[in-house]
Amino acid sequence: MLQFVKYCMVGVLNTLVTLGVIYLCKSLLGWNLYVSNALGYVCGVANSFVCNRQWVFRSHGHYGREAMKFVLGFLLCYGLQFFVVWMLTGTYGGYDFRVLGIVLSGYGIATLIGNVVYTLANFVYNRMVTFNGDSCNR
């Protein structure tokens, strides 16, 4: 459980890194919106790999192999998240839902559910595939 909490803390940090780089590149340096966005996500994923490897999973495995598995896991889990959002939006996207007095769109709820699916799937993938081995301290 502690490992999952640490994983979620790294996720918050990744979001801040991603948004910070996008803001720096787009707003302060005046770079192209799409270049800034791509660079922000590359920095967020790189930060995620380093923090998860060193702090969450405390791995001492082969750096290059783990990096390739990590990127593959990111792509697979992002694809799963995208599929969930797409399916739910197709079914409930045209509806609005009231939760605690707040109106949420079907797409908004689908996005939240997709984010939860991504987080859980990516944690399991990284624990079982990327950083799985005798070199990891759990």
N, CA and C atoms as a LAMMPS dump frame, in Angstrom:
ITEM: TIMESTEP
0
ITEM: NUMBER OF ATOMS
414
ITEM: BOX BOUNDS ff ff ff
-5.0000000000000000e+02 5.0000000000000000e+02
-5.0000000000000000e+02 5.0000000000000000e+02
-5.0000000000000000e+02 5.0000000000000000e+02
ITEM: ATOMS id mol type element x y z
1 1 1 N 0.825 -1.198 0
2 1 2 C 0 0 0
3 1 3 C 0.871 1.265 0
4 2 1 N 1.92 1.257 0.805
5 2 2 C 2.827 2.408 0.849
6 2 3 C 3.45 2.645 -0.529
7 3 1 N 3.786 1.565 -1.209
8 3 2 C 4.373 1.679 -2.541
9 3 3 C 3.388 2.354 -3.505
10 4 1 N 2.113 2.009 -3.397
11 4 2 C 1.105 2.62 -4.267
12 4 3 C 0.935 4.104 -3.932
13 5 1 N 0.966 4.453 -2.664
14 5 2 C 0.867 5.864 -2.259
15 5 3 C 2.054 6.649 -2.826
16 6 1 N 3.246 6.076 -2.732
17 6 2 C 4.43 6.73 -3.289
18 6 3 C 4.302 6.875 -4.807
19 7 1 N 3.767 5.838 -5.448
20 7 2 C 3.541 5.88 -6.891
21 7 3 C 2.599 7.032 -7.249
22 8 1 N 1.54 7.213 -6.488
23 8 2 C 0.598 8.307 -6.732
24 8 3 C 1.243 9.664 -6.485
25 9 1 N 2.109 9.762 -5.492
26 9 2 C 2.822 11.013 -5.234
27 9 3 C 3.724 11.368 -6.426
28 10 1 N 4.372 10.355 -6.986
29 10 2 C 5.198 10.576 -8.179
30 10 3 C 4.309 11.043 -9.332
31 11 1 N 3.104 10.505 -9.432
32 11 2 C 2.166 10.929 -10.472
33 11 3 C 1.82 12.403 -10.367
34 12 1 N 1.622 12.883 -9.156
35 12 2 C 1.346 14.316 -8.958
36 12 3 C 2.562 15.135 -9.383
37 13 1 N 3.742 14.703 -8.994
38 13 2 C 4.965 15.402 -9.392
39 13 3 C 5.114 15.409 -10.912
40 14 1 N 4.801 14.276 -11.558
41 14 2 C 4.894 14.205 -13.025
42 14 3 C 3.967 15.215 -13.683
43 15 1 N 2.771 15.352 -13.135
44 15 2 C 1.82 16.318 -13.678
45 15 3 C 2.387 17.731 -13.567
46 16 1 N 2.972 18.049 -12.427
47 16 2 C 3.571 19.38 -12.244
48 16 3 C 4.745 19.609 -13.192
49 17 1 N 5.576 18.594 -13.381
50 17 2 C 6.706 18.706 -14.304
51 17 3 C 6.193 18.922 -15.725
52 18 1 N 5.226 18.099 -16.133
53 18 2 C 4.669 18.197 -17.482
54 18 3 C 4.093 19.588 -17.734
55 19 1 N 3.226 20.04 -16.833
56 19 2 C 2.607 21.353 -17.007
57 19 3 C 3.624 22.482 -16.918
58 20 1 N 4.593 22.329 -16.033
59 20 2 C 5.638 23.345 -15.89
60 20 3 C 6.468 23.501 -17.155
61 21 1 N 6.847 22.383 -17.764
62 21 2 C 7.638 22.44 -18.992
63 21 3 C 6.801 23.024 -20.134
64 22 1 N 5.535 22.61 -20.22
65 22 2 C 4.663 23.167 -21.259
66 22 3 C 4.558 24.68 -21.091
67 23 1 N 4.324 25.145 -19.877
68 23 2 C 4.198 26.581 -19.616
69 23 3 C 5.507 27.305 -19.953
70 24 1 N 6.625 26.763 -19.488
71 24 2 C 7.921 27.377 -19.745
72 24 3 C 8.175 27.512 -21.247
73 25 1 N 7.975 26.431 -21.974
74 25 2 C 8.274 26.446 -23.408
75 25 3 C 7.306 27.331 -24.194
76 26 1 N 6.017 27.191 -23.91
77 26 2 C 5.007 27.926 -24.691
78 26 3 C 4.928 29.388 -24.281
79 27 1 N 4.755 29.62 -22.999
80 27 2 C 4.468 30.98 -22.539
81 27 3 C 5.708 31.84 -22.33
82 28 1 N 6.757 31.255 -21.812
83 28 2 C 7.947 32.059 -21.526
84 28 3 C 8.93 32.093 -22.688
85 29 1 N 9.072 30.964 -23.392
86 29 2 C 10.014 30.914 -24.508
87 29 3 C 9.352 31.155 -25.862
88 30 1 N 8.011 31.106 -25.895
89 30 2 C 7.281 31.375 -27.129
90 30 3 C 7.359 30.262 -28.162
91 31 1 N 7.637 29.032 -27.717
92 31 2 C 7.741 27.915 -28.646
93 31 3 C 6.36 27.491 -29.123
94 32 1 N 6.341 26.726 -30.194
95 32 2 C 5.119 26.178 -30.764
96 32 3 C 4.35 25.381 -29.719
97 33 1 N 3.02 25.524 -29.726
98 33 2 C 2.146 24.848 -28.767
99 33 3 C 2.36 23.339 -28.758
100 34 1 N 2.438 22.734 -29.93
101 34 2 C 2.542 21.273 -30.015
102 34 3 C 3.927 20.767 -29.624
103 35 1 N 4.947 21.517 -29.982
104 35 2 C 6.313 21.172 -29.561
105 35 3 C 6.41 21.272 -28.034
106 36 1 N 5.849 22.329 -27.478
107 36 2 C 5.854 22.521 -26.024
108 36 3 C 5.119 21.387 -25.321
109 37 1 N 3.983 21.002 -25.862
110 37 2 C 3.192 19.926 -25.275
111 37 3 C 3.948 18.607 -25.319
112 38 1 N 4.523 18.278 -26.47
113 38 2 C 5.266 17.025 -26.606
114 38 3 C 6.466 17.002 -25.66
115 39 1 N 7.195 18.103 -25.594
116 39 2 C 8.363 18.172 -24.715
117 39 3 C 7.939 18.041 -23.248
118 40 1 N 6.817 18.655 -22.892
119 40 2 C 6.307 18.524 -21.525
120 40 3 C 6.023 17.076 -21.163
121 41 1 N 5.388 16.354 -22.074
122 41 2 C 5.068 14.948 -21.802
123 41 3 C 6.323 14.079 -21.771
124 42 1 N 7.289 14.355 -22.629
125 42 2 C 8.555 13.611 -22.597
126 42 3 C 9.242 13.82 -21.243
127 43 1 N 9.263 15.056 -20.772
128 43 2 C 9.884 15.35 -19.471
129 43 3 C 9.114 14.688 -18.331
130 44 1 N 7.786 14.688 -18.408
131 44 2 C 6.973 14.037 -17.384
132 44 3 C 7.21 12.542 -17.325
133 45 1 N 7.289 11.892 -18.476
134 45 2 C 7.532 10.446 -18.52
135 45 3 C 8.95 10.137 -18.035
136 46 1 N 9.915 10.949 -18.436
137 46 2 C 11.298 10.739 -17.975
138 46 3 C 11.385 10.897 -16.459
139 47 1 N 10.742 11.923 -15.927
140 47 2 C 10.711 12.123 -14.479
141 47 3 C 10.049 10.93 -13.794
142 48 1 N 8.966 10.451 -14.372
143 48 2 C 8.247 9.312 -13.822
144 48 3 C 9.144 8.083 -13.75
145 49 1 N 9.867 7.823 -14.826
146 49 2 C 10.76 6.659 -14.838
147 49 3 C 11.815 6.755 -13.747
148 50 1 N 12.488 7.876 -13.672
149 50 2 C 13.575 8.038 -12.694
150 50 3 C 13.036 7.936 -11.265
151 51 1 N 11.953 8.645 -10.962
152 51 2 C 11.404 8.63 -9.599
153 51 3 C 10.852 7.249 -9.217
154 52 1 N 10.151 6.61 -10.151
155 52 2 C 9.625 5.286 -9.852
156 52 3 C 10.741 4.269 -9.692
157 53 1 N 11.745 4.355 -10.524
158 53 2 C 12.872 3.414 -10.456
159 53 3 C 13.644 3.566 -9.145
160 54 1 N 13.928 4.802 -8.78
161 54 2 C 14.78 5.032 -7.618
162 54 3 C 14.022 5.058 -6.295
163 55 1 N 12.831 5.63 -6.27
164 55 2 C 12.154 5.86 -5.001
165 55 3 C 11.024 4.873 -4.74
166 56 1 N 10.158 4.66 -5.719
167 56 2 C 8.989 3.806 -5.495
168 56 3 C 9.385 2.338 -5.479
169 57 1 N 10.075 1.877 -6.527
170 57 2 C 10.387 0.455 -6.66
171 57 3 C 11.82 0.123 -6.271
172 58 1 N 12.649 1.121 -6.067
173 58 2 C 14.048 0.967 -5.652
174 58 3 C 14.773 -0.12 -6.442
175 59 1 N 14.724 0.023 -7.75
176 59 2 C 15.283 -0.979 -8.644
177 59 3 C 16.759 -0.734 -8.922
178 60 1 N 17.47 -1.829 -9.117
179 60 2 C 18.877 -1.769 -9.51
180 60 3 C 19.096 -2.625 -10.757
181 61 1 N 18.014 -2.833 -11.505
182 61 2 C 18.097 -3.628 -12.731
183 61 3 C 18.771 -2.85 -13.85
184 62 1 N 18.84 -3.479 -15.02
185 62 2 C 19.463 -2.869 -16.193
186 62 3 C 18.66 -1.646 -16.616
187 63 1 N 19.306 -0.498 -16.602
188 63 2 C 18.642 0.787 -16.84
189 63 3 C 17.95 0.83 -18.203
190 64 1 N 18.642 0.438 -19.239
191 64 2 C 18.096 0.507 -20.595
192 64 3 C 16.897 -0.406 -20.788
193 65 1 N 16.998 -1.64 -20.297
194 65 2 C 15.869 -2.576 -20.423
195 65 3 C 14.664 -2.076 -19.648
196 66 1 N 14.897 -1.565 -18.451
197 66 2 C 13.787 -1.036 -17.666
198 66 3 C 13.167 0.181 -18.336
199 67 1 N 13.984 1.025 -18.924
200 67 2 C 13.461 2.214 -19.609
201 67 3 C 12.566 1.806 -20.786
202 68 1 N 13.001 0.811 -21.556
203 68 2 C 12.189 0.355 -22.692
204 68 3 C 10.875 -0.268 -22.211
205 69 1 N 10.926 -1.07 -21.152
206 69 2 C 9.701 -1.665 -20.594
207 69 3 C 8.783 -0.575 -20.058
208 70 1 N 9.36 0.439 -19.447
209 70 2 C 8.577 1.538 -18.878
210 70 3 C 7.821 2.289 -19.974
211 71 1 N 8.507 2.618 -21.058
212 71 2 C 7.863 3.331 -22.163
213 71 3 C 6.779 2.453 -22.794
214 72 1 N 7.059 1.162 -22.965
215 72 2 C 6.049 0.252 -23.502
216 72 3 C 4.825 0.214 -22.588
217 73 1 N 5.052 0.147 -21.281
218 73 2 C 3.95 0.149 -20.318
219 73 3 C 3.144 1.431 -20.382
220 74 1 N 3.833 2.55 -20.517
221 74 2 C 3.14 3.834 -20.652
222 74 3 C 2.228 3.805 -21.871
223 75 1 N 2.745 3.345 -22.999
224 75 2 C 1.959 3.312 -24.235
225 75 3 C 0.774 2.353 -24.13
226 76 1 N 0.994 1.175 -23.567
227 76 2 C -0.093 0.204 -23.411
228 76 3 C -1.192 0.744 -22.487
229 77 1 N -0.774 1.282 -21.36
230 77 2 C -1.753 1.776 -20.386
231 77 3 C -2.452 3.029 -20.885
232 78 1 N -1.739 3.867 -21.621
233 78 2 C -2.385 5.029 -22.23
234 78 3 C -3.424 4.565 -23.245
235 79 1 N -3.073 3.548 -24.032
236 79 2 C -4.027 2.995 -24.991
237 79 3 C -5.262 2.438 -24.306
238 80 1 N -5.063 1.744 -23.193
239 80 2 C -6.195 1.215 -22.416
240 80 3 C -7.056 2.365 -21.896
241 81 1 N -6.422 3.393 -21.358
242 81 2 C -7.141 4.563 -20.854
243 81 3 C -7.923 5.226 -21.975
244 82 1 N -7.308 5.381 -23.128
245 82 2 C -7.967 6.01 -24.269
246 82 3 C -9.191 5.198 -24.698
247 83 1 N -9.043 3.878 -24.72
248 83 2 C -10.156 2.995 -25.089
249 83 3 C -11.318 3.143 -24.108
250 84 1 N -11.015 3.161 -22.81
251 84 2 C -12.058 3.32 -21.791
252 84 3 C -12.782 4.653 -21.971
253 85 1 N -12.03 5.731 -22.151
254 85 2 C -12.644 7.055 -22.335
255 85 3 C -13.492 7.06 -23.599
256 86 1 N -12.981 6.488 -24.671
257 86 2 C -13.708 6.449 -25.938
258 86 3 C -15.014 5.672 -25.802
259 87 1 N -14.955 4.498 -25.161
260 87 2 C -16.152 3.672 -24.996
261 87 3 C -17.185 4.37 -24.103
262 88 1 N -16.741 4.907 -22.989
263 88 2 C -17.675 5.567 -22.071
264 88 3 C -18.246 6.851 -22.672
265 89 1 N -17.427 7.588 -23.404
266 89 2 C -17.912 8.812 -24.033
267 89 3 C -18.946 8.476 -25.102
268 90 1 N -18.707 7.41 -25.839
269 90 2 C -19.668 6.988 -26.851
270 90 3 C -21.005 6.597 -26.244
271 91 1 N -20.97 6.08 -25.026
272 91 2 C -22.189 5.637 -24.358
273 91 3 C -22.842 6.752 -23.547
274 92 1 N -22.025 7.499 -22.795
275 92 2 C -22.562 8.486 -21.853
276 92 3 C -22.138 9.919 -22.14
277 93 1 N -21.411 10.141 -23.22
278 93 2 C -20.841 11.46 -23.505
279 93 3 C -21.845 12.577 -23.654
280 94 1 N -23.044 12.261 -24.081
281 94 2 C -24.044 13.294 -24.285
282 94 3 C -24.846 13.639 -23.049
283 95 1 N -24.552 12.99 -21.947
284 95 2 C -25.314 13.199 -20.715
285 95 3 C -24.52 14.057 -19.737
286 96 1 N -25.26 14.764 -18.901
287 96 2 C -24.664 15.49 -17.783
288 96 3 C -25.107 14.799 -16.498
289 97 1 N -24.211 14.738 -15.53
290 97 2 C -24.504 14.089 -14.261
291 97 3 C -24.277 15.086 -13.135
292 98 1 N -25.152 15.085 -12.159
293 98 2 C -25.034 15.972 -11.01
294 98 3 C -24.464 15.147 -9.849
295 99 1 N -23.303 15.58 -9.352
296 99 2 C -22.64 14.912 -8.236
297 99 3 C -22.364 15.962 -7.167
298 100 1 N -22.982 15.816 -6.018
299 100 2 C -22.809 16.759 -4.909
300 100 3 C -23.06 18.204 -5.349
301 101 1 N -24.049 18.391 -6.192
302 101 2 C -24.4 19.725 -6.644
303 101 3 C -23.552 20.245 -7.789
304 102 1 N -22.599 19.456 -8.256
305 102 2 C -21.723 19.854 -9.353
306 102 3 C -22.146 19.076 -10.594
307 103 1 N -22.294 19.779 -11.698
308 103 2 C -22.666 19.122 -12.947
309 103 3 C -21.393 18.709 -13.683
310 104 1 N -21.308 17.421 -13.978
311 104 2 C -20.176 16.881 -14.724
312 104 3 C -20.679 16.312 -16.039
313 105 1 N -19.935 16.552 -17.104
314 105 2 C -20.311 16.001 -18.404
315 105 3 C -19.969 14.517 -18.442
316 106 1 N -20.607 13.807 -19.348
317 106 2 C -20.288 12.395 -19.543
318 106 3 C -18.833 12.203 -19.92
319 107 1 N -18.313 13.103 -20.751
320 107 2 C -16.898 13.036 -21.121
321 107 3 C -15.998 13.262 -19.906
322 108 1 N -16.365 14.207 -19.058
323 108 2 C -15.571 14.47 -17.858
324 108 3 C -15.499 13.26 -16.943
325 109 1 N -16.628 12.611 -16.756
326 109 2 C -16.652 11.408 -15.921
327 109 3 C -15.868 10.287 -16.592
328 110 1 N -16.015 10.146 -17.906
329 110 2 C -15.254 9.127 -18.634
330 110 3 C -13.753 9.359 -18.486
331 111 1 N -13.348 10.62 -18.523
332 111 2 C -11.936 10.96 -18.377
333 111 3 C -11.433 10.608 -16.977
334 112 1 N -12.227 10.9 -15.962
335 112 2 C -11.836 10.544 -14.596
336 112 3 C -11.706 9.03 -14.439
337 113 1 N -12.67 8.291 -14.946
338 113 2 C -12.616 6.824 -14.864
339 113 3 C -11.411 6.295 -15.647
340 114 1 N -11.16 6.865 -16.823
341 114 2 C -9.996 6.463 -17.605
342 114 3 C -8.696 6.723 -16.876
343 115 1 N -8.63 7.818 -16.147
344 115 2 C -7.43 8.14 -15.373
345 115 3 C -7.202 7.124 -14.266
346 116 1 N -8.269 6.705 -13.602
347 116 2 C -8.154 5.684 -12.557
348 116 3 C -7.686 4.366 -13.168
349 117 1 N -8.267 3.982 -14.308
350 117 2 C -7.861 2.758 -14.992
351 117 3 C -6.378 2.826 -15.367
352 118 1 N -5.948 3.954 -15.929
353 118 2 C -4.539 4.129 -16.299
354 118 3 C -3.634 3.976 -15.079
355 119 1 N -3.97 4.669 -14.006
356 119 2 C -3.126 4.651 -12.807
357 119 3 C -2.969 3.246 -12.249
358 120 1 N -4.077 2.532 -12.105
359 120 2 C -4.022 1.169 -11.566
360 120 3 C -3.274 0.222 -12.505
361 121 1 N -3.59 0.284 -13.798
362 121 2 C -2.944 -0.603 -14.77
363 121 3 C -1.455 -0.32 -14.858
364 122 1 N -1.063 0.948 -14.85
365 122 2 C 0.343 1.295 -14.969
366 122 3 C 1.123 0.905 -13.722
367 123 1 N 0.508 1.059 -12.554
368 123 2 C 1.171 0.62 -11.323
369 123 3 C 1.423 -0.884 -11.367
370 124 1 N 0.395 -1.65 -11.709
371 124 2 C 0.537 -3.11 -11.771
372 124 3 C 1.574 -3.502 -12.813
373 125 1 N 1.519 -2.881 -13.978
374 125 2 C 2.491 -3.183 -15.036
375 125 3 C 3.921 -2.919 -14.549
376 126 1 N 4.132 -1.748 -13.959
377 126 2 C 5.485 -1.419 -13.511
378 126 3 C 5.956 -2.336 -12.39
379 127 1 N 5.073 -2.68 -11.506
380 127 2 C 5.441 -3.57 -10.403
381 127 3 C 5.736 -4.984 -10.903
382 128 1 N 4.922 -5.468 -11.858
383 128 2 C 5.051 -6.854 -12.305
384 128 3 C 6.012 -7.032 -13.487
385 129 1 N 6.163 -5.999 -14.316
386 129 2 C 6.951 -6.156 -15.541
387 129 3 C 8.218 -5.295 -15.518
388 130 1 N 8.051 -3.986 -15.434
389 130 2 C 9.194 -3.082 -15.575
390 130 3 C 10.23 -3.286 -14.476
391 131 1 N 9.78 -3.244 -13.239
392 131 2 C 10.705 -3.29 -12.115
393 131 3 C 10.609 -4.605 -11.345
394 132 1 N 10.212 -5.657 -12.028
395 132 2 C 10.095 -6.978 -11.424
396 132 3 C 11.436 -7.682 -11.516
397 133 1 N 11.911 -8.169 -10.423
398 133 2 C 13.17 -8.913 -10.447
399 133 3 C 13.806 -8.923 -9.085
400 134 1 N 14.896 -9.663 -9.012
401 134 2 C 15.62 -9.784 -7.74
402 134 3 C 16.299 -8.486 -7.344
403 135 1 N 16.429 -7.56 -8.3
404 135 2 C 17.131 -6.311 -7.998
405 135 3 C 16.214 -5.251 -7.402
406 136 1 N 14.928 -5.571 -7.236
407 136 2 C 13.985 -4.605 -6.674
408 136 3 C 13.723 -4.908 -5.218
409 137 1 N 13.748 -3.869 -4.406
410 137 2 C 13.409 -4.019 -2.987
411 137 3 C 11.979 -3.611 -2.79
412 138 1 N 11.154 -4.53 -2.358
413 138 2 C 9.752 -4.212 -2.11
414 138 3 C 9.548 -4.186 -0.636
